[in-house]
Amino acid sequence: MVNTSTIQEIELTELRRLTAFVQERFGYDFSNYAMSSFKRRITRILELERINSVDALIRKLEQNPDTVHDFISEVTVNVTEMFRDPSFWRVLRDKVIPNILLNHDKVSIWHAGCSSGEEVYSMAILLQEMGILDKAKIVATDMDKAILARAREGKYTIKNMELNEKNYIRFQGKGSLKDYYTVNGGVAQMDKSLVANISYREHDLTQGTLFSKFDLVLCRNVMIYFNQQLQNQVLHLLHESLFKYGYLIIGSKESLVWCEIANKFIVANNEEKIYKKVKD
């Protein structure tokens, strides 16, 4: 067994050594992640891998470069569900998207940090039930190749689908979530036609590259793992990625109040953390 008391003694200098190695060797920059959160994740990796020290983890990554994908998957949080926070999805359906369509024939949407794709399928189902899925251009991005592959696949455990179904009922969807998937061997396969026109791309928010403009950007429960400097950097990117009068949606525990670009947005819905861009 691994000595967990040793693992809990990870020093900040060790974490900095690890982040420097990962950035130099693999190009992923975790230097501005919130260190308390990053430390918890590294502790979990050491326990899972039965490794006693950060230096031993660095050696493993150096000797087996392919394991970096498992490392990235563990460090980046992938806990998600369909129609998470159902009241938010109702506001999106009843207020936000109709407002966008007042002045546009189509709607462009970016899911930034899409994880395993539950949020993307939720959006596709919502748009399908509104009768406008064919009017939507959707891009879904994540820095984790493995999790993007899972998102593309659209397969989820039946156990997870039970929670997703409860969320869908609270969202007040038009039918049943079961209308949108088939079951095979205890696994739910989502209807691929829902995401036929969705573009999945590898993209690292921390690298700050602008690649398109959107009417609606969802970046929910991603920035809580970043320090203030990185949050500001990412929010600048999200602001630049929105058309004027476009909407930015962040997580329930996140806020724009303190950030450098706060004055370029107005609050469209404080409870659901929906902001409208009013200045370029």
Beta strands, then each sheet from edge to edge (+ up, - down):
strand 1: 107-112
strand 2: 136-142
strand 3: 155-157
strand 4: 181-184
strand 5: 187-190
strand 6: 198-202
strand 7: 214-219
strand 8: 242-250
strand 9: 265-269
strand 10: 274-277
sheet 1: 6+ 2+ 1+ 7+ 8+ 10- 9+
sheet 2: 3+ 5- 4+
end
